Amino acid sequence: ADMALSGTVRIGAPDGFGSTFLASRFAGLARSYPGLELQLIAMPRLLSLSKREADVAITLAPPKEGKVVARKLCDYRLGLYASQDYLEAMPTITAAEDLFGHRIVGYIDDLIFTPELDYLDEVAKGLRAHIQSSSVLAQMNAVAAGAGIGVIHHFMAVDEPRLVPVLPESVSITRSFWLLVHADLKDVARVRAVVDFIVRESKASRALLMGELAAAGGARLAAAG
């Protein structure tokens, strides 16, 4: 590692990926480059690289225009989750149609900033959220506390023991993360170091991001039960 790297690198990312995946891996990046100042904007909105709101951005779709270098970072999966208490208190769910008789937790319709976040129609046409938040972290905390059923990233759910998979055999949503860098910054050493780190960590965590660890954990729970 180049210990001499210094300066600030600002990373923009969706709140789930930024707050859970990236933030929990910053220790390694900070140890490798102690002279770097890292800034993480983990918010459910699109950041403009051209306006220099961020040096590096993780998005859910490739850019449509602009002076940006983009690469696909990784695929990831999401599934339905609820708390055990909620499932025990409510009618049994055997198919996606049964969800219309349940409380659903999801995004605020008019604040969905990219169509890739519009999950519910993919689960069951016409399904709507009764408890809504612009933050997937808030949604996950509400679901874990028994508020209802929500679509949660598997890489987030794996660390929340209160979450139980719902219809894991029939409902699986796959999305992609893209990594964007302003063309003027792609060869700047400190930016390149951060990009390489994010790419490396994402590749090493493929099983986590694709929900394979969550599936293994669920199988162990089922066997134990």
C-alpha positions in Angstrom: 0.0 0.0 0.0 1.1 3.5 -0.7 1.2 5.0 2.8 2.0 8.4 1.4 -1.3 8.9 -0.3 -3.1 12.0 1.1 -6.1 14.2 0.4 -9.9 13.7 0.5 -12.0 11.2 -1.4 -15.8 11.6 -1.2 -17.8 8.5 -1.9 -21.6 8.7 -2.7 -23.6 5.5 -2.2 -27.2 4.3 -1.6 -27.9 4.2 2.1 -28.0 0.4 2.5 -24.7 -0.3 0.6 -23.0 2.8 2.1 -24.1 2.5 5.7 -23.7 -1.3 6.1 -21.3 -2.7 3.4 -18.9 0.2 2.8 -18.8 1.7 6.3 -18.0 -1.6 7.9 -15.0 -2.0 5.6 -13.5 1.4 6.0 -11.2 0.2 8.7 -9.1 -1.7 6.2 -8.9 1.2 3.8 -7.9 3.6 6.6 -5.1 1.3 7.8 -3.8 1.0 4.2 -3.9 4.7 3.6 -3.7 6.6 6.9 -3.1 9.9 5.1 -6.5 9.7 3.3 -9.6 11.6 4.5 -12.6 9.5 3.6 -16.1 11.1 3.2 -19.1 8.9 2.8 -22.5 10.3 1.6 -24.9 7.4 2.2 -28.2 8.8 1.1 -31.1 7.5 -1.1 -30.5 10.0 -3.9 -28.4 10.4 -7.0 -25.3 12.5 -6.6 -23.8 14.5 -9.5 -20.2 13.8 -10.3 -20.2 16.7 -12.8 -21.1 19.1 -10.0 -18.4 17.4 -7.8 -20.9 16.3 -5.2 -18.8 13.2 -5.0 -15.5 11.9 -6.4 -16.8 8.3 -6.6 -20.4 7.2 -6.8 -22.1 3.8 -6.4 -25.4 3.8 -8.4 -28.1 1.3 -9.3 -27.8 2.0 -13.1 -25.1 3.2 -15.5 -25.0 6.9 -16.3 -27.0 8.2 -19.3 -24.6 11.0 -20.0 -21.8 13.1 -18.6 -18.0 13.0 -18.4 -18.1 9.8 -16.3 -16.2 6.5 -16.4 -18.5 3.7 -15.3 -18.1 0.0 -14.6 -20.4 -2.6 -13.3 -19.4 -3.3 -9.7 -21.5 -6.3 -8.8 -24.9 -7.9 -8.7 -26.8 -8.3 -5.5 -30.1 -9.8 -4.4 -33.0 -8.8 -2.2 -35.8 -10.9 -0.7 -38.9 -10.6 1.5 -38.4 -10.6 5.3 -40.5 -10.2 8.4 -40.0 -10.8 12.1 -41.0 -14.1 13.7 -43.5 -12.3 16.0 -45.2 -10.7 13.0 -45.4 -14.0 11.1 -46.8 -15.8 14.2 -49.5 -13.2 14.7 -50.7 -12.9 11.1 -52.2 -15.2 8.5 -49.8 -17.8 6.9 -48.1 -16.8 3.6 -47.8 -19.5 1.0 -47.8 -17.4 -2.2 -47.2 -13.8 -3.3 -50.9 -13.1 -3.6 -51.2 -13.7 0.2 -49.2 -10.5 0.8 -52.2 -8.3 -0.1 -53.6 -9.3 3.3 -50.5 -8.1 5.1 -48.8 -4.9 6.2 -46.1 -4.1 3.8 -43.0 -1.9 4.5 -41.4 -0.1 1.6 -40.3 3.1 -0.1 -42.4 6.4 -0.3 -43.7 6.2 -3.9 -43.0 9.8 -4.9 -39.5 9.7 -3.4 -38.3 6.7 -5.3 -35.3 8.3 -7.1 -34.6 5.5 -9.6 -36.9 2.8 -11.1 -34.5 0.1 -9.8 -35.9 0.7 -6.3 -39.5 -0.1 -7.4 -39.6 -3.6 -6.0 -43.2 -4.3 -5.0 -44.7 -4.6 -8.4 -42.0 -7.2 -9.1 -43.2 -9.2 -6.0 -46.9 -8.9 -6.8 -48.5 -6.6 -9.3 -50.3 -3.7 -7.5 -48.7 -4.4 -4.1 -48.3 -1.2 -2.1 -46.5 -0.3 1.1 -48.5 0.8 4.1 -45.5 1.9 6.1 -43.1 3.9 4.0 -39.6 5.4 4.3 -37.1 6.8 2.0 -34.4 4.9 3.9 -33.9 1.2 3.5 -32.2 1.1 6.9 -35.4 2.5 8.5 -37.4 0.0 6.6 -35.3 -2.9 7.8 -35.5 -1.7 11.4 -39.3 -1.4 11.2 -39.6 -4.9 9.7 -37.3 -6.3 12.4 -39.4 -4.8 15.1 -42.6 -6.4 13.7 -44.1 -3.6 11.6 -44.7 -5.8 8.5 -43.1 -7.5 5.6 -40.4 -5.7 3.5 -38.0 -6.2 0.7 -34.5 -6.2 2.2 -31.0 -6.6 0.8 -29.7 -10.0 1.8 -26.3 -8.5 2.7 -28.1 -6.3 5.3 -30.5 -9.0 6.6 -27.7 -11.5 7.3 -26.6 -9.5 10.4 -30.1 -8.9 11.8 -31.2 -12.0 13.7 -34.8 -10.8 14.1 -35.4 -11.1 10.4 -37.0 -14.2 8.9 -37.1 -14.9 5.1 -40.6 -14.9 3.6 -41.3 -16.9 0.4 -37.5 -17.3 -0.3 -38.1 -20.0 -2.9 -40.4 -17.9 -5.1 -39.4 -14.2 -4.5 -35.9 -13.2 -5.4 -35.0 -9.8 -6.8 -31.6 -9.2 -8.5 -30.1 -5.7 -9.0 -26.7 -4.3 -9.9 -24.4 -1.7 -8.4 -22.4 0.5 -10.8 -19.2 2.4 -9.9 -18.8 5.8 -11.4 -15.8 8.2 -11.4 -15.5 11.6 -13.0 -13.3 11.2 -16.0 -10.9 14.0 -14.8 -10.3 12.0 -11.6 -9.9 8.4 -12.8 -6.1 8.6 -12.8 -5.7 10.5 -9.6 -3.8 8.1 -7.2 -6.0 8.6 -4.1 -9.2 8.1 -6.1 -7.8 5.1 -7.9 -6.8 3.6 -4.6 -10.4 3.9 -3.2 -11.9 2.6 -6.4 -9.6 -0.5 -6.4 -10.5 -1.1 -2.7 -14.3 -1.0 -3.4 -13.9 -3.3 -6.4 -11.8 -5.7 -4.4 -14.1 -5.8 -1.4 -17.2 -6.3 -3.6 -15.6 -9.2 -5.5 -14.5 -10.9 -2.3 -18.1 -10.5 -0.9 -19.9 -12.0 -3.8 -21.6 -14.7 -1.8 -22.8 -12.2 0.8 -24.1 -9.7 -1.8 -25.9 -12.5 -3.7 -27.7 -13.8 -0.6 -25.9 -17.1 -0.5 -24.8 -16.6 3.1 -28.4 -15.7 4.1 -29.7 -18.8 2.3 -27.2 -21.0 4.1 -28.1 -19.4 7.5 -31.8 -20.0 6.7 -31.2 -23.6 5.9 -29.3 -24.1 9.2 -32.2 -22.4 11.1 -34.7 -24.7 9.4 -32.7 -27.8 10.2 -32.3 -26.7 13.8 -36.1 -26.1 14.0 
